[in-house]
């Protein structure tokens, strides 16, 4: 009883009040966030912020980054059984009797002082070749899209775990109390594999750490604006009364989610002023649109979202997750990949160049990649100008740039068919552990106790890829 009396006195007499409580709950080190969180960062962080450009549907590494001349030389020939081994394939090619090697009429050259191999599909990436750290030996267990995307985003193939952005929000807190710590942007110009809110969900972490999705259009966040007839002062009075009601609930039930609800109402109130200003791109100079491409003028496009990602981290958002669909190419790959790379090449490179010229790349980590790779053989009928590629978890390519990352290096190597990793394998959990490390977090010590067990993003696995670190 004494504890409750003390809490009641504190809440009633504190100069901070409930609004101040809401603000403080946005910071990871706040007692209101969670009592068992360790002090973070564990050590000096190279990165303060993250922009994750997720390419949903699994980009084919062979057409983009992983140059394999053998594929053209042996076009139409059967993939050697010794290469495939007993590895499983997806249900879409499990009954396929022939596995002819496929490769389109794409060319590769080396660029920059680093001599990075890049396809002619990525002309704008040539300008940033020496800023990139390619990981060509990524691999995963998941062979289908939903579990694979869930795995690389949450550390588990099963739904219900916190997303990477939620872990970072929980651990490191906010850089701007007027904007969400974790923001999500969906590019709507392409269809493809569905994207679910579980990918940016908070799982068992406090709900204040779930990703806030910004939509294109007049209302970027649903239900953020006041209804007709309510002005800002009226909203303030309503929130104060609502906070008192929640205070009474918390005194009775001591449920931390009640405090989270207070903080979310207060955040929404502040976002009414901050979000429209942050998401306004009309005052961007002409040279910025030339950098990102003309599509940057069109809300909802990948290019526009890359520009918004820069504005969000510039205004203090710690983690921006940008999703682009359209990479799932089981057929007609040679034509489809030209369209998708045209949509993504310039904005991706432009974002890194923009961050660099503003001095933001020094403490911002940029990540580009999908959930797995593609197989080197043709799915279905092969013709000189048409083929598809099935899922391939054995190897795929991701790149990183920015804070704490080595520039102009390639880590890992695959065989002549881009089918198996032959040097420096990097598992999804290794990748996640490395991201955490760049943010000053020891992934083995960063846990959350839930239902009697201490969980972490990397489960009981993961090693920091030291070759990535500058």
C-alpha positions as CSV (number, residue, x, y, z in Angstrom):
1,X,0.0,0.0,0.0
2,X,2.9,2.3,0.8
3,X,4.3,1.9,-2.7
4,X,1.0,2.9,-4.2
5,X,0.7,5.9,-2.0
6,X,4.2,7.0,-2.9
7,X,3.4,6.6,-6.6
8,X,0.2,8.5,-6.3
9,X,1.9,11.4,-4.5
10,X,4.7,11.4,-7.1
11,X,2.3,11.5,-10.1
12,X,0.2,14.2,-8.5
13,X,3.0,16.5,-7.4
14,X,5.7,16.0,-10.0
15,X,6.6,19.1,-11.9
16,X,7.0,16.9,-15.0
17,X,3.4,15.7,-14.9
18,X,2.0,13.0,-17.1
19,X,3.1,14.8,-20.3
20,X,6.7,14.7,-19.0
21,X,6.3,11.0,-18.2
22,X,5.3,10.4,-21.8
23,X,8.3,12.1,-23.1
24,X,10.7,10.3,-20.8
25,X,9.1,6.9,-21.7
26,X,10.4,7.5,-25.2
27,X,14.0,7.1,-24.0
28,X,15.4,3.6,-23.6
29,X,17.1,4.4,-20.3
30,X,13.8,5.6,-18.7
31,X,12.6,3.5,-15.8
32,X,9.2,3.6,-17.6
33,X,10.5,1.8,-20.7
34,X,11.4,-1.4,-19.0
35,X,13.1,-2.3,-15.8
36,X,15.5,-5.0,-17.1
37,X,17.1,-3.1,-19.9
38,X,20.9,-2.7,-19.6
39,X,22.6,0.6,-20.1
40,X,23.3,1.2,-23.7
41,X,25.3,1.6,-25.8
42,X,27.6,-1.0,-24.4
43,X,30.6,0.6,-26.1
44,X,31.4,3.4,-28.5
45,X,28.9,3.4,-31.4
46,X,30.0,4.1,-34.9
47,X,26.4,4.6,-36.1
48,X,23.7,6.6,-34.6
49,X,21.0,5.9,-37.2
50,X,20.1,3.3,-39.7
51,X,18.4,3.4,-43.1
52,X,17.5,-0.1,-44.3
53,X,16.5,-0.3,-48.0
54,X,14.8,-3.7,-48.0
55,X,14.2,-5.2,-51.5
56,X,11.3,-7.5,-51.0
57,X,11.0,-10.6,-53.2
58,X,14.8,-11.5,-53.3
59,X,16.9,-9.7,-55.9
60,X,18.9,-12.0,-58.2
61,X,22.6,-11.6,-57.2
62,X,23.9,-12.9,-60.5
63,X,22.3,-10.1,-62.6
64,X,23.4,-7.4,-60.2
65,X,26.6,-7.9,-58.2
66,X,27.9,-11.5,-58.3
67,X,29.7,-11.7,-61.6
68,X,29.9,-15.2,-62.9
69,X,31.0,-15.5,-66.6
70,X,30.6,-19.3,-66.4
71,X,26.8,-18.8,-66.5
72,X,27.0,-17.3,-70.0
73,X,29.6,-19.7,-71.2
74,X,27.5,-22.7,-70.2
75,X,24.1,-21.2,-71.0
76,X,21.5,-24.0,-71.5
77,X,23.8,-26.7,-70.1
78,X,22.7,-28.8,-67.2
79,X,23.8,-27.6,-63.7
80,X,26.2,-30.3,-62.5
81,X,24.6,-32.5,-59.9
82,X,27.7,-32.1,-57.8
83,X,27.0,-28.4,-57.4
84,X,23.4,-28.9,-56.4
85,X,24.1,-31.8,-54.1
86,X,21.2,-32.8,-51.8
87,X,20.1,-29.2,-51.2
88,X,16.4,-28.7,-51.1
89,X,14.6,-26.5,-53.6
90,X,11.3,-24.8,-53.3
91,X,8.0,-26.5,-54.2
92,X,8.0,-24.6,-57.5
93,X,11.0,-26.5,-58.9
94,X,11.0,-29.6,-56.8
95,X,9.4,-31.6,-59.7
96,X,11.6,-30.0,-62.4
97,X,13.6,-32.7,-64.1
98,X,16.1,-30.4,-65.9
99,X,18.1,-27.5,-64.4
100,X,19.5,-25.6,-67.4
101,X,22.0,-22.8,-66.6
102,X,20.5,-19.4,-67.4
103,X,22.0,-15.9,-67.9
104,X,20.7,-12.9,-69.8
105,X,22.5,-10.5,-72.0
106,X,23.9,-8.4,-69.2
107,X,27.4,-7.1,-68.9
108,X,29.7,-6.5,-65.9
109,X,32.6,-4.1,-65.4
110,X,34.8,-3.1,-62.5
111,X,34.4,0.4,-61.1
112,X,36.2,2.7,-58.6
113,X,39.6,2.2,-57.1
114,X,38.1,-0.9,-55.4
115,X,37.4,-2.5,-58.7
116,X,33.9,-3.6,-57.6
117,X,32.0,-5.6,-60.1
118,X,28.7,-4.1,-61.1
119,X,26.1,-5.0,-63.8
120,X,25.1,-2.6,-66.5
121,X,21.7,-2.6,-64.8
122,X,23.2,-0.4,-62.1
123,X,24.8,2.6,-63.8
124,X,24.3,5.0,-60.9
125,X,25.9,2.6,-58.4
126,X,29.2,3.1,-60.3
127,X,29.5,6.5,-58.7
128,X,29.4,5.0,-55.1
129,X,31.3,1.8,-55.7
130,X,34.1,2.9,-53.4
131,X,31.6,3.7,-50.6
132,X,30.1,0.2,-50.5
133,X,30.9,-2.9,-48.5
134,X,29.5,-5.9,-50.4
135,X,28.7,-9.1,-48.6
136,X,28.4,-11.8,-51.3
137,X,28.2,-14.8,-48.9
138,X,25.0,-14.1,-47.1
139,X,22.9,-17.3,-46.5
140,X,19.8,-18.3,-44.6
141,X,17.7,-21.4,-43.7
142,X,14.4,-20.1,-45.0
143,X,13.4,-21.0,-48.5
144,X,10.1,-19.2,-48.9
145,X,9.4,-15.5,-48.8
146,X,7.3,-15.1,-45.7
147,X,9.5,-17.0,-43.3
148,X,12.7,-15.6,-44.9
149,X,11.6,-11.9,-44.7
150,X,10.3,-12.5,-41.1
151,X,13.7,-14.1,-40.3
152,X,15.9,-11.3,-41.5
153,X,13.7,-8.7,-40.0
154,X,13.0,-10.3,-36.6
155,X,15.6,-13.1,-36.1
156,X,12.9,-15.8,-36.2
157,X,11.0,-17.4,-39.0
158,X,7.9,-17.4,-36.8
159,X,5.8,-14.3,-36.3
160,X,5.6,-12.6,-32.9
161,X,9.2,-11.5,-32.3
162,X,10.3,-7.8,-32.2
163,X,11.6,-6.4,-35.4
164,X,15.2,-5.1,-35.8
165,X,13.9,-1.5,-35.7
166,X,11.9,-2.2,-32.6
167,X,15.0,-3.6,-30.8
168,X,17.0,-0.5,-31.7
169,X,14.2,1.8,-30.6
170,X,13.9,-0.1,-27.3
171,X,17.7,-0.2,-26.7
172,X,18.8,3.3,-27.8
173,X,15.7,5.4,-27.6
174,X,14.7,8.6,-29.4
175,X,16.9,11.3,-31.0
176,X,13.8,13.6,-31.4
177,X,10.9,13.4,-29.0
178,X,8.6,14.9,-31.7
179,X,9.0,12.1,-34.2
180,X,8.9,8.3,-33.9
181,X,12.1,6.5,-33.1
182,X,11.3,3.9,-35.8
183,X,9.6,4.8,-39.1
184,X,8.5,2.7,-42.0
185,X,8.0,3.7,-45.6
186,X,6.3,1.4,-48.2
187,X,6.9,2.0,-51.9
188,X,3.6,1.6,-53.7
189,X,4.6,1.7,-57.3
190,X,5.2,-2.1,-57.5
191,X,3.2,-5.2,-56.5
192,X,4.8,-8.3,-55.2
193,X,5.1,-10.4,-52.1
194,X,2.8,-9.0,-49.4
195,X,4.3,-7.0,-46.6
196,X,2.8,-7.4,-43.1
197,X,2.8,-5.1,-40.1
198,X,4.5,-8.0,-38.1
199,X,7.7,-7.1,-40.0
200,X,7.9,-3.8,-38.2
201,X,6.0,-4.9,-35.1
202,X,7.2,-4.7,-31.5
203,X,6.5,-8.3,-30.6
204,X,6.8,-8.7,-26.8
205,X,8.6,-5.3,-26.4
206,X,6.5,-2.3,-25.2
207,X,4.3,-1.2,-28.0
208,X,5.8,2.3,-28.0
209,X,8.7,0.7,-30.0
210,X,6.7,-0.6,-33.0
211,X,7.4,1.0,-36.3
212,X,5.2,3.9,-37.4
213,X,4.2,3.6,-41.0
214,X,4.1,6.8,-43.1
215,X,1.7,6.7,-46.1
216,X,1.8,8.8,-49.2
217,X,-1.0,11.4,-49.5
218,X,-2.5,14.0,-47.3
219,X,-2.7,11.9,-44.2
220,X,0.7,10.2,-43.8
221,X,-0.3,8.7,-40.4
222,X,-3.8,7.4,-39.9
223,X,-5.9,9.1,-37.3
224,X,-3.2,11.6,-36.5
225,X,-5.3,14.7,-37.4
226,X,-8.0,16.1,-35.2
227,X,-11.6,15.5,-36.2
228,X,-13.6,18.4,-37.5
229,X,-14.7,20.7,-34.8
230,X,-11.7,20.0,-32.5
231,X,-8.9,22.5,-32.2
232,X,-5.5,22.0,-30.7
233,X,-6.3,23.5,-27.3
234,X,-9.4,21.2,-27.0
235,X,-7.2,18.2,-27.9
236,X,-4.8,19.3,-25.1
237,X,-7.6,19.4,-22.5
238,X,-8.9,16.0,-23.7
239,X,-5.4,14.4,-23.4
240,X,-5.0,15.8,-19.9
241,X,-8.3,14.3,-18.8
242,X,-7.4,11.0,-20.6
243,X,-4.1,10.9,-18.8
244,X,-5.8,11.2,-15.4
245,X,-8.0,8.3,-16.3
246,X,-5.0,6.2,-17.3
247,X,-3.2,7.3,-14.1
248,X,-6.1,5.8,-12.1
249,X,-5.9,2.6,-14.1
250,X,-2.1,2.3,-13.6
251,X,-2.5,2.8,-9.8
252,X,-4.9,-0.1,-9.8
253,X,-3.3,-2.5,-12.3
254,X,0.3,-1.4,-12.6
255,X,0.4,-2.4,-16.2
256,X,3.3,-0.8,-18.1
257,X,1.3,-0.7,-21.3
258,X,-0.9,1.9,-19.7
259,X,2.1,4.2,-19.5
260,X,2.9,3.3,-23.1
261,X,-0.6,4.3,-24.1
262,X,-0.1,7.7,-22.4
263,X,3.2,8.2,-24.3
264,X,1.6,7.3,-27.6
265,X,-1.2,9.9,-27.2
266,X,1.4,12.5,-26.3
267,X,3.6,11.5,-29.3
268,X,0.6,11.8,-31.6
269,X,-0.1,15.3,-30.3
270,X,3.5,16.4,-31.0
271,X,3.6,14.7,-34.4
272,X,0.7,16.8,-35.5
273,X,3.1,19.6,-35.8
274,X,6.4,17.8,-36.7
275,X,5.3,15.3,-39.3
276,X,3.9,17.6,-42.0
277,X,7.1,19.7,-41.8
278,X,9.4,16.7,-42.0
279,X,7.6,15.0,-44.8
280,X,7.3,18.2,-46.9
281,X,9.7,17.9,-49.9
282,X,8.4,20.9,-51.9
283,X,11.3,23.1,-50.8
284,X,14.0,20.7,-51.9
285,X,16.3,22.3,-54.4
286,X,16.4,21.2,-58.1
287,X,19.8,19.5,-57.7
288,X,18.4,17.1,-55.1
289,X,15.7,15.9,-57.5
290,X,18.3,15.4,-60.1
291,X,20.3,13.3,-57.6
292,X,17.4,11.0,-56.7
293,X,15.6,11.1,-60.0
294,X,12.4,12.6,-61.3
295,X,10.2,10.0,-59.5
296,X,11.3,11.7,-56.2
297,X,8.7,14.3,-57.0
298,X,5.9,11.6,-56.8
299,X,4.8,10.6,-53.3
300,X,4.8,6.9,-52.7
301,X,7.5,6.0,-55.2
302,X,10.8,4.4,-54.1
303,X,12.7,7.6,-55.1
304,X,10.4,9.8,-53.0
305,X,10.7,7.5,-50.1
306,X,14.6,7.5,-50.3
307,X,14.4,11.3,-50.1
308,X,12.0,11.1,-47.1
309,X,14.4,8.6,-45.5
310,X,17.1,11.3,-45.6
311,X,14.7,13.9,-44.2
312,X,13.6,11.6,-41.4
313,X,17.1,10.8,-40.2
314,X,18.1,14.4,-40.6
315,X,15.3,15.3,-38.2
316,X,16.3,12.7,-35.6
317,X,14.5,9.5,-36.5
318,X,16.9,6.7,-35.5
319,X,15.7,3.8,-37.7
320,X,14.0,4.1,-41.1
321,X,12.9,0.9,-42.8
322,X,12.1,1.4,-46.5
323,X,10.4,-1.5,-48.3
324,X,10.4,-1.9,-52.1
325,X,8.5,-4.8,-53.8
326,X,8.8,-6.4,-57.2
327,X,11.9,-8.6,-57.0
328,X,10.1,-11.9,-57.1
329,X,10.9,-13.0,-60.7
330,X,10.0,-16.7,-61.3
331,X,9.5,-15.8,-65.0
332,X,10.3,-13.1,-67.5
333,X,13.3,-12.0,-65.4
334,X,15.4,-10.4,-68.1
335,X,12.6,-7.8,-68.7
336,X,11.3,-7.4,-65.2
337,X,14.7,-6.8,-63.6
338,X,15.4,-4.0,-66.1
339,X,12.3,-2.2,-64.9
340,X,12.9,-2.7,-61.2
341,X,16.5,-1.6,-61.3
342,X,15.5,1.5,-63.3
343,X,13.2,2.2,-60.4
344,X,15.7,1.7,-57.6
345,X,19.3,2.2,-58.9
346,X,19.4,6.0,-59.0
347,X,17.5,6.7,-55.8
348,X,19.6,4.2,-53.8
349,X,22.8,5.7,-55.1
350,X,21.5,9.2,-54.7
351,X,20.6,8.6,-51.1
352,X,24.1,7.6,-50.2
353,X,25.6,10.5,-52.2
354,X,23.2,12.9,-50.5
355,X,24.0,11.6,-47.0
356,X,27.7,11.9,-47.8
357,X,27.5,15.5,-49.0
358,X,25.7,16.5,-45.9
359,X,28.1,14.8,-43.5
360,X,25.4,12.4,-42.4
361,X,26.9,9.2,-43.8
362,X,29.6,9.4,-41.1
363,X,27.2,8.3,-38.5
364,X,24.4,6.7,-40.5
365,X,24.4,3.1,-41.5
366,X,22.8,2.3,-44.9
367,X,21.8,-1.3,-45.8
368,X,20.5,-2.7,-49.1
369,X,19.3,-6.2,-49.6
370,X,16.5,-8.8,-49.7
371,X,15.6,-12.0,-47.9
372,X,17.5,-14.5,-50.0
373,X,19.0,-15.0,-53.5
374,X,18.1,-16.7,-56.7
375,X,19.2,-20.0,-58.3
376,X,21.4,-20.0,-61.4
377,X,19.2,-22.4,-63.3
378,X,16.1,-21.6,-65.2
379,X,12.8,-22.1,-63.6
380,X,10.5,-23.5,-66.3
381,X,11.3,-23.2,-70.0
382,X,14.5,-21.6,-71.0
383,X,14.8,-19.4,-74.1
384,X,17.6,-17.1,-75.3
385,X,15.7,-14.0,-74.0
386,X,13.5,-15.4,-71.3
387,X,13.8,-17.4,-68.1
388,X,12.9,-17.3,-64.4
389,X,14.8,-18.0,-61.2
390,X,13.6,-19.9,-58.2
391,X,14.4,-19.0,-54.5
392,X,17.9,-19.7,-53.3
393,X,18.8,-19.4,-49.6
394,X,22.3,-20.8,-50.0
395,X,23.9,-17.5,-51.1
396,X,22.9,-13.9,-51.8
397,X,24.4,-10.4,-51.8
398,X,23.8,-7.5,-49.5
399,X,25.7,-4.2,-49.2
400,X,26.3,-1.8,-46.4
401,X,27.7,1.7,-46.4
402,X,28.3,4.5,-43.9
403,X,29.2,4.6,-40.3
404,X,31.8,2.1,-39.1
405,X,31.8,0.1,-42.4
406,X,34.8,-0.5,-44.5
407,X,34.7,1.2,-47.9
408,X,35.2,-0.4,-51.2
409,X,35.5,-4.0,-50.1
410,X,33.9,-7.3,-51.0
411,X,33.4,-9.9,-48.3
412,X,32.8,-13.5,-49.1
413,X,32.8,-15.5,-52.3
414,X,30.6,-18.0,-54.1
415,X,31.4,-20.8,-56.5
416,X,31.4,-20.3,-60.3
417,X,27.6,-20.8,-60.4
418,X,26.8,-18.4,-57.5
419,X,25.2,-21.5,-55.9
420,X,27.3,-22.2,-52.8
421,X,29.4,-20.1,-50.5
422,X,33.1,-21.0,-50.8
423,X,34.6,-18.3,-48.5
424,X,33.6,-16.3,-45.5
425,X,30.0,-17.3,-45.0
426,X,27.8,-14.7,-43.3
427,X,24.6,-16.0,-41.8
428,X,21.6,-13.8,-41.2
429,X,22.3,-13.8,-37.4
430,X,25.9,-12.7,-38.1
431,X,24.5,-9.9,-40.2
432,X,22.2,-8.8,-37.4
433,X,25.0,-9.1,-34.8
434,X,27.1,-6.8,-37.0
435,X,24.4,-4.2,-37.3
436,X,24.0,-4.2,-33.5
437,X,27.8,-3.9,-33.1
438,X,28.0,-0.8,-35.3
439,X,25.3,0.8,-33.1
440,X,27.4,0.1,-30.0
441,X,25.4,-2.9,-28.8
442,X,26.7,-6.3,-27.8
443,X,24.0,-8.6,-29.3
444,X,24.7,-11.3,-26.7
445,X,24.1,-8.9,-23.8
446,X,21.1,-7.1,-25.2
447,X,18.1,-9.2,-24.0
448,X,14.5,-8.8,-22.9
449,X,12.9,-11.1,-20.4
450,X,9.6,-12.5,-21.5
451,X,7.7,-15.5,-20.1
452,X,10.6,-16.5,-18.0
453,X,13.2,-16.5,-20.8
454,X,15.7,-13.8,-21.9
455,X,15.2,-13.2,-25.6
456,X,17.6,-11.5,-28.0
457,X,17.4,-10.6,-31.7
458,X,20.0,-13.2,-32.7
459,X,18.5,-15.9,-30.5
460,X,21.5,-18.0,-29.4
461,X,23.6,-17.5,-32.5
462,X,25.5,-14.8,-34.4
463,X,29.1,-13.6,-34.7
464,X,30.1,-10.1,-35.6
465,X,31.6,-10.0,-39.1
466,X,34.8,-8.2,-38.2
467,X,35.8,-7.8,-41.9
468,X,32.9,-5.4,-42.3
469,X,34.3,-3.1,-39.5
470,X,36.4,-0.1,-40.4
